[in-house]
Amino acid sequence: MTKLEICCYGIDCALTAEQAGADRIELCSAPKEGGLTPSAGVLRKVKQLISIPVHPIIRPRGGDFYYSEREFATMLEDIAFVRELGYPGLVIGMLDEDGHIDILRMQQVMDASRGMAVTFHRAFDMCHNPVLALEQLTDLGIARILTSGQQQNAESGLSLLRELKQHSRAPIIMAGAGVRLSNLQKFVEQEIDEVHSSAGQNVASEMRYRKAGVAMSADAEADEFNRYCVDGDVVAAMKALLAAAETAA
């Protein structure tokens, strides 16, 4: 059956995803940045409370995937920490200045992550040559590639997703970006082995007092009293659709 990974931004979302039947969790912080490394406290608490596989993202900042020496050193420290905590896998990705896989650094990542399943994230969708990148990541021993097929969303990238799946000798091709209940059947029909979704909804703050005219975000128009959370009903519905598809196959 197609596996369902849910992107979670915090402990409460992770608990919701597990209870709703998610197969795996990608654990992140900072949704508006597209996902950054979670804090030490979150990593410790999630490891204590969640029983399904959780793969934290290792990403020190938003923006591109070409990192300085200091940023890369930080990433290696974070890898050591999540490995020490006993996480079974992690999510990471890096490119060189010409948009190719940074082979030398990824080799160091694989050495530092020995014994863990490494997912190469959507940095893949920014790379110069996806077929070459697939070959390189295969040789590195990457467990899976999270990709939208180099499009803004995975539904638009289905053609490349199919091609990558046909070419892949080892890494699982996991479709992500815009995967939701309404289009999940399309990925099932293309026999995509794994899908990645935030399965989320915007949730209003429970605070009664709301200070007007002050924003914590650099975006002055941001709503400080609204946040993105995993919708357990959506996760459960996605799992039910996947189970039904497996039964019908």
C-alpha positions in Angstrom: 0.0 0.0 0.0 1.2 3.5 -0.7 2.7 5.0 2.4 1.6 8.3 3.8 4.1 10.7 5.4 2.8 13.7 7.2 4.8 16.9 7.6 4.4 18.1 11.2 5.4 21.4 12.7 5.5 20.5 16.4 4.5 18.0 19.0 0.8 18.5 18.9 0.7 18.0 15.1 2.8 14.9 15.4 0.5 13.4 18.0 -2.5 14.1 15.7 -0.8 12.6 12.7 0.0 9.4 14.6 -3.4 9.0 16.1 -5.0 9.5 12.6 -2.9 6.7 11.1 0.1 8.3 9.4 2.8 5.9 8.5 5.7 8.3 9.1 6.3 11.9 10.2 8.6 14.5 8.8 9.3 16.8 11.8 10.0 20.4 11.1 9.7 23.9 12.5 9.0 27.2 10.7 6.3 26.4 8.1 6.6 29.8 6.4 10.3 28.9 5.6 9.3 25.6 4.2 10.6 23.7 7.2 13.7 24.1 9.4 15.4 21.9 12.0 13.2 21.5 15.1 14.5 22.6 18.5 16.3 20.3 20.9 13.2 20.3 23.2 10.8 19.3 20.4 13.2 16.6 19.2 13.5 15.1 22.7 9.7 15.3 23.5 8.6 13.8 20.1 11.1 10.9 20.5 9.5 10.2 23.9 5.8 10.4 22.8 5.6 9.2 19.2 5.9 5.6 18.3 5.7 5.7 14.5 8.9 6.5 12.5 9.8 10.2 12.7 12.4 11.8 10.4 13.5 15.3 11.5 14.5 17.8 8.8 18.1 19.1 9.0 17.9 22.6 7.5 19.5 25.5 9.3 17.8 28.4 7.4 15.3 29.2 4.7 16.3 30.2 1.2 18.5 28.2 -1.2 20.3 24.9 -0.5 23.9 26.1 -1.0 25.4 26.3 2.5 28.4 28.0 4.0 31.1 26.1 5.9 29.6 27.2 9.2 26.1 26.3 8.2 27.3 22.8 7.1 29.1 22.3 10.3 25.9 23.2 12.2 24.0 20.6 10.1 26.6 17.9 11.0 26.1 18.8 14.7 22.3 18.5 14.3 22.7 15.1 12.6 24.8 13.9 15.5 22.2 15.0 17.9 19.2 13.3 16.2 21.2 10.2 15.8 22.1 10.2 19.5 18.4 10.6 20.3 17.7 7.4 18.3 15.7 8.7 15.4 15.5 6.2 12.5 16.0 8.7 9.7 16.4 12.3 8.7 15.6 14.6 5.9 18.2 16.8 4.2 19.4 18.2 0.9 22.2 20.4 -0.5 23.3 21.7 -3.8 26.5 23.3 -5.1 26.5 26.8 -6.6 25.7 25.4 -10.1 22.6 23.5 -9.0 24.1 20.1 -8.9 24.0 17.7 -5.9 26.9 18.6 -3.5 28.4 15.1 -3.7 31.3 15.7 -1.3 29.1 17.1 1.5 26.4 14.5 0.9 29.1 11.8 1.4 29.9 13.4 4.7 26.2 13.4 5.6 25.8 9.7 4.7 28.8 8.9 6.9 27.4 10.9 9.8 24.0 9.3 9.3 25.2 5.7 9.1 22.4 3.4 10.2 19.7 6.0 9.5 17.4 6.3 6.5 18.2 9.5 4.7 15.6 11.3 2.6 16.9 13.9 0.1 14.2 16.7 0.2 12.9 19.1 -2.3 16.3 20.6 -3.0 16.0 17.9 -5.7 13.4 20.1 -7.3 15.9 22.9 -7.7 18.7 20.8 -9.2 20.0 21.3 -12.7 19.6 17.7 -14.0 17.1 15.5 -12.1 18.0 12.2 -13.9 21.7 12.7 -13.2 20.8 13.7 -9.6 18.9 10.5 -9.2 21.9 8.5 -10.3 24.2 10.3 -7.9 21.8 10.0 -5.0 21.4 6.3 -5.7 25.2 5.8 -5.6 25.3 7.7 -2.3 22.8 5.3 -0.7 19.9 7.7 -0.3 16.7 5.9 1.0 14.2 8.2 -0.7 13.8 11.4 -2.7 11.0 13.8 -1.8 10.0 15.6 -5.0 7.3 17.5 -6.8 8.7 16.4 -10.1 10.4 19.8 -10.4 7.1 21.6 -10.6 5.3 23.9 -8.2 3.2 21.0 -7.1 3.4 17.3 -7.5 0.3 16.9 -9.5 1.8 19.1 -12.2 5.0 17.1 -11.9 3.5 13.6 -12.3 5.2 13.1 -15.7 8.7 13.4 -14.2 7.6 11.5 -11.1 6.7 8.5 -13.3 10.0 8.8 -15.2 12.0 8.9 -12.0 10.2 5.9 -10.6 11.0 4.0 -13.8 14.7 4.9 -13.6 15.1 4.4 -9.9 17.2 1.4 -8.9 17.0 2.0 -5.1 15.7 5.3 -3.7 11.9 5.5 -3.1 10.3 8.3 -5.1 8.0 10.1 -2.7 5.6 12.7 -4.1 5.3 15.9 -2.2 4.0 19.5 -2.5 0.3 19.9 -3.0 -0.6 16.3 -2.3 -4.0 16.3 -0.7 -7.1 14.2 -0.3 -8.7 15.7 -3.5 -5.9 14.5 -5.8 -4.5 11.5 -3.9 -6.1 9.0 -6.2 -4.0 10.4 -9.1 -0.8 9.4 -7.3 -2.2 6.0 -6.5 -3.1 5.4 -10.1 0.5 6.2 -11.1 1.7 3.6 -8.5 3.7 6.2 -6.6 5.1 4.3 -3.6 4.9 7.1 -1.0 3.2 10.4 -0.7 4.0 13.4 1.6 1.4 15.8 2.7 0.9 18.5 5.4 -2.8 17.5 5.5 -3.4 20.7 7.4 -5.8 23.4 8.2 -5.5 26.9 9.6 -6.5 27.0 13.3 -7.5 30.2 15.1 -5.7 31.0 18.4 -7.6 30.3 21.6 -6.4 33.6 23.1 -9.2 35.9 24.1 -7.0 39.0 24.4 -5.5 40.0 21.1 -3.1 43.0 20.9 -3.7 44.9 17.7 -1.1 46.7 15.7 1.9 44.6 16.8 3.3 41.9 14.6 6.0 39.4 15.6 6.6 38.5 11.9 8.6 40.5 9.4 5.4 40.4 7.4 3.4 43.1 9.0 0.2 41.6 7.4 0.7 38.2 9.0 -2.0 36.9 11.3 -0.4 36.2 14.7 -3.5 34.5 15.9 -3.7 31.8 13.3 -1.5 28.8 12.8 -1.2 25.8 10.5 -2.0 22.4 12.1 -2.4 18.8 10.9 -6.1 17.9 10.4 -6.6 14.4 11.8 -9.8 13.9 9.9 -8.0 14.6 6.6 -5.1 12.2 7.5 -7.6 9.5 8.4 -9.5 10.0 5.1 -6.3 9.8 3.1 -5.3 6.6 4.8 -8.8 5.1 4.2 -8.5 6.0 0.5 -5.0 4.3 0.3 -6.4 1.2 2.1 -9.3 1.0 -0.3 -7.1 1.3 -3.3 -4.9 -1.5 -2.0 -7.9 -3.7 -1.5 -9.2 -3.0 -5.0 -5.9 -3.7 -6.6 
